[in-house]
Amino acid sequence: MDGASVSANTFNLDALAGAPAVLDGVIASGDLSGAVTLVWRNGEVVQTTAQGKRNLETGAPMTRDTLFRIASMTKPVTSVAVLMLLEEGKLALEDPITRWLPEFKDMQVQKDATGSVEDTYPAPRDITVEDLLTHRAGLAYGFSSVGPIAHAYHRALGDVLNSAMTPDAWLAALGGLPLSYPPGERFHYSHATDVLGFLVGRVAGMDFRQFLFERIFQPLGMVDTDFYIPPANRDRAAVVYRQDQETGALEAVAFSTHDTPPAYCGGGGGLISTADDYLKFARMLLARGEVDGVRLLKAETVDLMRTNRLTDAQREFTFMGIPFWMGQGFGLGVSVITDAEKQAWMGAGSDGSFGWPGAFGTWWQADPVEDLIAIYLIQNSMELGPEAVANMGQNTRLGARLALPMWQKAIYGALGK
């Protein structure tokens, strides 16, 4: 354990110090290469840990400054960029995205989301900015879909982890696919936030990556966050592993290597960051838009972001094959706990806690009631090919994923919850 520290802050210190131990067995068993965790409360970091290896082949250990591919933890960052433009009056939630993205004019909708991609009807209305922010645009991911549309996404867009397309070519390819559902009908996890990133670029008149650097990363001092790993920093990067479900072996997942920023900077999952960098972003949202004297959003805008917008009927649908919305909802780019007791079956947190995880096992949550931020970084990839979610039930080795709720409950248990 590297950099472990605790502070008396209404935590049971013995219980808090023991929380990282829930990961030791998972790492020792070979199910997980390593982890970096961070707990912040009432203005200070009360615990940081770095366990296991960031690279099993070289033996390099996890350290507090290890770089992680944070996958969909990118989505709240992109959503903040959109909300900054909203505050400036450059767009509105109800605006049709075709105002800036003509690639999505005259969309077609599948008559059956699991059926033919040719059997469609005209979309009843255009996709709006809010539809994208709440994943109710009718767009999809190949890995979160079932049937022909899942494979159509893979053919049109390529590897979700290693896109070599330009933003314009990618948008044109996505706009040529049918929607799985009519805009606004239901939450369906998708490339919506990638679209939002490129929308930011067109509305702002600059490269999306440049916008993030000028408006978010540099003001907050997020010095280690980017869409690629510069050569000088590669020795700090954690390798992403995928576990062979038959042998249990951890196998490295291949990623494209870039010496300069890539053309495709995906707002839905492309960022690489560290625990301390992401803490700055999370603290800004927990403090309703301002941190360390830097204000990015108005308090009322952050409140809007952190308020559930899904209807009761929309929360009846499963997400990733599980009743994810039991006790929680989704705002403008983040999930939010609406009933902590009902939500406790899969995690921990108070009413109003918000955050969003990533496909490589990364997770963060900000808890306004406890004035607490918890960040959990691992690199354990699920399969992300077509229909991957539909096949998740075949996985028998889940130690790396079950470690997260155990750690969450240990942190909150140290608070007496």
ABEGO torsion letter per residue (X at the ends): XBGBBBBBBGBBAAAAAAAAAAAAAAAAAGABAEBBBBBBBGGBBABBBBBEBABAAAGBBBBAABBBBAEAAAAAAAAAAAAAAAAAGABBAABBAAAABAAABGBBBBABAABBAABBBBBABBBBAAAAAAGAAGBBBAAABBEAAAAAAAAAAEBAABBABBAAAAAAAAAABBBABBBGABBBBBAAAAAAAAAAAAAAGBBAAAAAAAAAAAAAGBAABBABBBAAAAAABBBBBBBBAAAGBBBBBBBBBBABBBABBBAAAABBBBAAAAAAAAAAAAAGGBBGGBBABBAAAAAAAABBABBAAAAABBBGGBBAABGBBBBBGBBBBABAAAAAAABBEBBGBBEBBBAAGBBBBBBAAAGBBBBBBBBBBBBABBGAAAAAAABABAAAAAAAAAAAAAAAAAAGX
